[in-house]
C-alpha cells in the first residue's frame, strides 16, 4: 500500500503566520502528526489492541491552545542550554526545509536579540514501518555558545487517562537517586526488572555517545509499550496528571564554536503487548506451512 505525507492547514497564529500539520503514515495506516508551530508532535496514532486508532500523546487540539500554553511538555528543543531558549523555539513557526517519503525536516533561526546568540536549530522527524519514530536534532550557533538537546513527549496509553498500570524498566547502567548517581544493580531496576510508575520522577543515565536502548515504558491494561533509544545521556520518567512524560536530554551542555554543528538522535518504538493467551495461541500465518 503506497502512502504519502499529507499537508493539513492548522490555523493562523495570533500574529498572522500560517501553520501546517504534516501527517506521516506508514504501511499499517498508523501515523504521526508534526506541526510547524513549535516543531511539536501533535499526535502519534497507533492501532491499539482493539484495532482502534488511538493517539498516544497527551496534548491539545487547537493551535490557540498551544500558543497560550505556558509549558512545553510536548516539545523538542535544540539550542542554547537555557529554559528560555526552549520556550522561544516552542512558540515560533518553523521553516520547512525538506519533505521526504517518510520524514519532514524543519528549522528555526533565532537572532542574538532574542536568545543572546544567533543560532539555527533543525529537527528531522521520520516515521517508519514497525511504528518507529526517529528524531534527529541539529544546532549551529553563529558564535561560541553552550548548547544541548531535549526531546520530551507525554505519553497517554490509557484512553481515559490516569496512571494505573504503568510500569517501566531501564537498560542504562546508572540512575539518579536523590541527586546521587547510583548503579542500577543497587536498585529495584536491576536485571531490567519492570517497576511501577508512581508519583515520583526518576532519571536513568548512560555515558555512551552511541544510539542505544535507554528505557521501556509499558501499560499492561492498555496492552502497549514504548521503547526509547538515543545518544543523549539521560532519560527521565515523570508522572503527570493523566500521562507519563518521557524526557531525553543531555546531562551537560556542549560548547561549540561559531559555525560548528552538534547533532543528536532519539528513537521511539511502539509495540503491542501480547496476552498469555495470544502467546500460547498465535494467529495463523502462511509461514506456518514451512515449520
C-alpha positions in Angstrom: 0.0 0.0 0.0 1.6 3.3 -1.1 1.4 6.1 1.4 2.4 9.7 1.2 2.7 12.7 3.6 -0.3 14.9 3.8 -0.1 18.6 4.5 -3.0 19.9 6.6 -3.7 23.6 7.5 -3.6 24.0 11.3 -4.7 27.6 11.5 -3.1 31.1 11.8 -1.1 32.4 14.8 -2.1 35.5 16.7 0.5 37.5 14.7 -0.8 36.2 11.3 1.5 33.3 10.4 0.0 30.3 8.7 0.7 26.9 10.5 0.7 23.5 8.9 0.4 19.9 10.1 2.3 17.2 8.3 0.7 13.7 8.6 3.3 11.0 8.1 1.8 7.5 7.6 3.3 4.0 7.3 2.2 0.8 5.7 -0.1 -0.2 8.6 -2.0 3.1 8.5 -0.6 4.3 11.8 0.7 7.8 11.6 2.3 10.8 13.3 1.4 14.5 13.0 4.0 17.2 13.1 3.3 20.9 13.5 5.3 23.8 12.0 4.4 25.7 15.2 6.9 24.8 17.8 8.0 21.7 15.8 5.8 19.7 18.2 4.3 16.3 17.6 0.6 16.8 17.8 -0.1 13.1 17.8 1.2 9.5 17.5 -1.7 7.5 16.2 -1.4 3.7 16.8 -4.0 0.9 16.4 -4.4 -0.4 19.9 -5.3 -4.0 21.0 -8.9 -3.5 19.9 -7.8 -2.3 16.5 -8.9 1.3 17.3 -6.7 4.2 16.2 -5.5 5.9 19.4 -3.4 9.0 20.0 -0.7 8.1 22.4 0.3 11.7 23.2 -1.3 13.9 25.7 -1.7 17.3 24.1 -4.1 19.9 22.7 -6.5 20.0 19.8 -6.2 23.6 18.5 -3.3 26.0 17.6 -4.7 28.6 20.0 -4.2 26.2 22.9 -0.6 25.6 22.0 0.0 29.3 21.7 -1.4 30.0 25.1 0.2 27.1 26.9 2.9 28.3 29.4 4.7 24.9 29.4 6.3 23.0 26.5 5.9 19.4 27.8 5.3 18.1 24.3 8.4 19.8 22.8 11.6 19.1 21.1 14.4 21.6 21.9 17.7 22.1 20.2 19.8 25.0 21.1 21.1 27.2 24.0 21.4 25.5 27.3 18.6 27.6 28.9 14.9 27.0 29.5 14.1 30.4 27.9 15.6 29.2 24.6 13.4 26.1 24.7 10.3 28.2 25.3 11.3 30.5 22.5 11.6 27.7 20.0 8.3 26.2 21.2 6.4 29.4 20.3 7.9 30.0 16.8 6.7 28.9 13.4 9.4 26.7 12.0 10.5 26.6 8.3 10.0 23.5 6.2 13.4 22.6 4.7 12.7 19.3 3.2 9.9 16.7 2.7 10.8 13.1 2.1 8.8 9.9 1.6 8.5 9.4 5.3 10.0 12.4 7.0 9.9 16.2 7.4 12.9 18.4 8.2 12.1 21.7 10.0 14.4 24.5 11.0 14.2 27.6 13.2 16.6 30.6 13.3 16.8 32.9 16.2 18.6 36.3 16.5 21.1 37.4 19.1 18.4 39.9 20.4 16.0 37.0 21.0 18.3 34.5 22.6 21.7 36.1 23.3 23.3 34.2 20.5 22.1 33.8 16.9 21.7 30.2 16.1 19.8 27.8 13.9 18.1 24.7 15.2 17.0 21.8 13.0 14.8 18.7 13.6 14.1 15.8 11.2 11.1 13.7 12.2 10.9 10.3 10.5 8.1 7.7 10.8 9.0 4.3 9.5 7.4 0.8 9.3 7.1 -1.2 12.5 6.0 2.1 14.2 9.4 3.5 14.8 9.8 7.3 15.3 13.2 8.7 14.6 14.1 12.3 15.7 17.3 13.8 14.5 18.4 17.1 16.2 20.8 19.7 14.9 22.0 23.1 16.2 24.5 25.6 14.8 25.4 28.8 16.7 26.7 31.9 15.0 29.3 32.4 17.7 30.7 30.4 20.6 27.8 29.1 22.8 26.9 26.3 25.2 24.2 24.1 23.6 22.2 21.0 24.4 19.2 18.9 23.3 16.0 17.9 24.9 13.2 15.7 23.5 10.2 15.3 25.8 6.9 13.6 25.0 3.9 13.0 27.3 2.5 9.5 26.7 -1.1 8.6 27.5 -1.6 4.9 26.8 -4.9 4.6 28.8 -7.7 6.0 26.7 -9.3 7.5 29.8 -6.1 8.9 31.2 -4.7 8.2 34.7 -1.6 6.4 35.9 -3.0 3.0 36.6 -1.0 0.1 35.2 2.2 1.9 34.0 5.5 0.2 34.5 9.0 1.0 33.3 12.4 -0.6 33.1 15.8 0.6 32.0 18.8 -0.6 30.1 21.1 2.2 31.5 23.9 1.4 33.9 23.1 4.1 36.4 20.2 6.0 37.9 19.9 9.4 39.7 18.6 8.8 43.3 18.1 11.8 45.5 20.7 13.7 43.5 23.3 11.0 43.6 24.3 8.7 40.8 23.7 5.1 41.8 24.5 1.8 40.0 21.4 0.1 38.6 22.5 -3.1 40.3 21.8 -1.4 43.7 18.2 -0.5 42.7 14.9 -2.4 42.1 15.6 -1.8 38.3 18.5 -4.3 38.4 18.3 -7.1 35.7 15.9 -5.0 33.6 13.1 -5.5 36.1 9.9 -3.6 35.5 8.8 -1.3 38.3 5.5 0.6 38.8 5.4 4.2 37.8 4.2 6.0 41.0 4.1 9.7 41.9 7.8 10.3 41.8 10.1 11.0 38.8 13.4 9.2 38.2 16.3 9.7 35.8 18.3 7.0 34.1 21.9 7.8 32.9 24.1 6.4 30.2 27.5 7.9 29.3 27.8 6.2 25.9 27.6 8.6 22.9 26.2 5.9 20.6 22.5 5.3 20.0 21.5 2.7 22.5 18.4 1.4 24.4 17.6 3.7 27.3 14.3 2.5 28.8 10.9 1.0 28.2 7.5 2.3 29.3 4.5 -0.1 29.2 0.9 -0.2 30.3 -0.4 -3.7 30.8 -4.1 -2.6 30.8 -3.6 -0.8 27.5 -1.6 -3.6 26.0 1.0 -1.1 24.7 4.7 -0.4 25.2 7.1 2.4 24.2 10.8 1.7 23.9 13.1 4.7 24.0 16.6 4.8 22.4 19.1 7.6 21.9 22.5 9.0 22.2 21.6 11.7 24.7 23.0 11.0 28.2 19.8 10.8 30.3 16.2 9.8 30.3 13.7 11.0 32.9 10.3 9.4 33.5 8.0 11.9 35.2 4.3 11.1 36.0 1.8 13.8 35.1 -1.9 14.3 35.8 -3.1 11.8 33.2 0.1 10.8 31.4 3.7 9.9 31.8 6.4 12.3 30.5 9.5 10.8 28.9 12.3 13.3 28.6 15.6 12.5 26.9 18.3 15.2 27.3 22.0 15.9 27.7 23.3 15.9 31.3 25.8 18.6 30.3 25.9 21.3 27.7 28.5 21.2 24.9 30.4 24.4 23.9 30.5 24.9 20.2 32.4 27.5 18.2 30.7 29.7 15.7 29.5 27.7 12.7 30.0 24.3 14.4 27.1 21.9 14.4 26.0 19.5 17.2 23.8 16.6 16.2 21.8 14.0 18.3 19.3 11.3 17.7 16.4 9.8 19.7 14.2 6.8 18.6 10.9 5.6 20.0 9.4 2.2 19.2 5.7 1.4 19.7 4.6 -2.2 20.2 1.5 -4.1 21.3 1.9 -6.3 24.4 0.7 -9.8 23.8 -1.5 -11.5 26.4 -0.7 -15.0 27.7 -3.5 -16.4 25.5 -2.0 -14.7 22.5 1.4 -16.0 23.2 0.1 -19.5 23.6 -2.2 -19.3 20.6 -0.7 -17.1 18.0 -2.7 -16.0 15.0 -2.4 -18.4 11.9 0.3 -17.4 9.4 1.1 -18.6 5.9 4.6 -19.2 7.2 3.4 -22.0 9.4 3.5 -24.3 6.4 7.3 -24.1 6.4 7.6 -25.1 10.1 
